[in-house]
Every structure is written in structure tokens, then in C-alpha cells.
Amino acid sequence: MTRFVLEADGGSRGNPGPAAYGALVRDGATGAVIASCGATIGQATNNVAEYRGLIGALELAREHAPGEAVEVRMDSKLVIEQMAGRWRIKDPGLRELADRAAALVPEQVTWTWVPRAQNAAADALANEALDEQLRTGRPAVVGVVTGAVDDELPSPHDVAEASHAAPSTSIGAGWRGRLDSDPTVLVLLRHGVTASTVRRLFCGSGGSDPELVEEGREQASRAAAWIARHHQVDAVVASPLRRTRETAGFVARRFGLDVTLEPGVAETAFGAWDGHTFAEIMEQRPEEMSAWLGSTAVAPPGGETFDAVDERVSRARERLVTEYAGKTVVVVSHVTPIKMMVREALGAPMSAVHTLELAPASISTIVWWPDALPSVRNFSLVPE
């Protein structure tokens, strides 16, 4: 077991806007908070604030656990993957912050992404600092403790046992309306039916790439009309596959917009299973199917794991929320990517992808708040 756990988070109310970070060091065995701090950092983006949170946690570790092995836990997949060396850092500003963090990293470090609900303590510190700055009109530093357990900060165990332990400043935004910034609204539209949909075939990336049938085009038209009645759309984004591009075209024409392609929301690659029904695979390849149903880390032969799909969809979602901050975006995608986004917003386990059912041309809407937990407004709504 790692002796020390570092938790860090950062956020901006506006992206960019007033920003702050929260950071803390825990005893890995007991969960006791050894040191913690939240601080405002002026005007910044969410990504910058998250990196500043990492730097703050590493500075606390250098002071209170010098040279010790640490596990860094953050809900920013961007920061975790970039610091672990798995994702490139293209932004020069983030590159500079990553270099500052790297200079503080001890010899033994583990990088762990956690759901947002399990990073509630660091999030609470960041929000407390922002609230203090709002109250006083001055930069704020809060929550500093040394060598003691802060009973008011939830431990990971507490959060896992009761998600309502997350701080009130980070939840319920959908109830309270606009806070200090507008949310990004992702209207997730599954494509209309194709010949493969009708036959219930595995049909993913790298497969036959079928077009919409007449029924599918009618479904896409009804979905576009429903979206036009309920949303003012700023952008239309689609998976590169033909059925999603065609479906997106119906929406784009309603608003006079172009369709932007996003490979990150393409369907799972089903490899050797593509073009076959579930029943056929169960009969012909029962061991493969059992292994796939038993673990999201298992892929069909020549295909893609659900874990890999989740990672690329999460990266795509972060790009969309950042690029279209405060706007409404229609994202035309497929069964698996939409389920992954809904699962992430709900904080549900990966196994939830096997229990969610998504109708063709259905609409699921998620509101992503920069200063609060996301809000799922509807799931698999089928316009009449």
C-alpha cells in the first residue's frame, strides 16, 4: 500500500474565469488528512486550475512527506494521462505547468484517475476558496491543516459509502440554475436505423458503415424537429461514420450549421464480430462472448475494449465541454459512446453499459457545469 495519497482538483467559474485549486495529503493506511490547502489563482481555465491543484498537492507532499512514494488521485483524466506520459501536451501553457509538476514528483509515483464524486475533498477546498474570495473581494487561502485529521473533509471511503457527502457547492446546480457561469449542454442523439440496426447486427467502427434506411431518415427528421423546438443549438458534432453524418445533417440544416466530425464519439470497433448478431456470437463463439460480458477490459477478436472506448469518449467529452463552454452542442453518436457519457455523468460503474438501453434516433441530454456535478436531464427520449 502507498504510504501517502495526494488528492487534487481545480476549477474555474467561467472557463476562463475566477479559478482556484484544492490539494491535500492523506495517510494511505488510515485516510487521515495530514495537510491540505485551497487557494484562488486569479483568472484561469479549468485545465490550468487542475494543474495548479496537482502542483499544490506535490508541494504539500514535498513538505510533509519528502521522498516518500505517493499515489496521485484526480478526476481530471487530462492531467492524469498527460502526467503519466500517455497523452501528448500540446498547449504551451499546460506544458509549462506540467514541467513544474514534474520537477516536484517523487521517484515513486502512481497516477490514478477517480470519478469526480471520489475527489470531493479537494473539490470542496477549491470551492471554499472561491466562495471566500467572492465574500471578501480578495484572493483567498483556506483549509490549511498540518499533522491532524480534518473531520470535515470526506475520505474516499466516506464518498464511496454515501455520495451525498460531496460538498453542497458542487451539487444541485440543475436545481439552483446559473451559478457563476453557464453550463455546456450536450444533446446526445443516436443515429437513425440502418439495415444493420433492423437486423440487430454488431456494427461498429471499421465495419460495413451502412447508410440510413428510409425509416432512419424519418427518425432523424423528427429528432431534428424536436431539438429545434427545445434548444437553441450552437454547434453540431458527429461521429465520422456515415449513419451519424447523415443524421447530423438533418439537425445542421435546421440551424444553418455545418457538421464537425469528432472521431472520439465513434462506435466501438467490434472486430471479428462485426456483421453478426448477438445470438450468432453466443452460439458460435460462446467463450469469447462470456469473457466480453464478464469484463469491460476484454475486446472482441480484433476489436476494442469498452474501457478503451470509455477513455476516448471521455477525452472527446472534455474537448467538447472546453471548446464549446457555455454553449449547446448536438452530438450525434452511437449506442456505446452515449452510454459512456451518461455513465460518467451519473458516476455509475462500467457495468452499467450492459444495463442501459438506447433507442435509435433517441435523445439524451447532459448539462456539464464548470462549478458543479453534471446533470442528466433526459435519457433515450424518442421524439414522436
Secondary structure, DSSP 8 states (H G I E B T S, - for coil): --SEEEEEEEEESSSSEEEEEEEEEEETTT--EEEEEEEEEEEE-HHHHHHHHHHHHHHHHHHHSTT--EEEEES-HHHHHHHTTSS----HHHHHHHHHHHHH--SSEEEEE--GGGGHHHHHHHHHHHHHHHHHSS--EEEEEESS--TTS--HHHHHH-GGGS-GGGS-HHHH---SS--EEEEEEE---BHHHHHTB---TTS----B-HHHHHHHHHHHHHHHHH---SEEEE-SSHHHHHHHHHHHHHHT--EEE-GGG-----GGGTTSBHHHHHHH-HHHHHHHHH-TT---TTS--HHHHHHHHHHHHHHHHHHTTTSEEEEEE-HHHHHHHHHHHHT--GGGGGT----TT-EEEEEE-TTS--EEEEEEE---
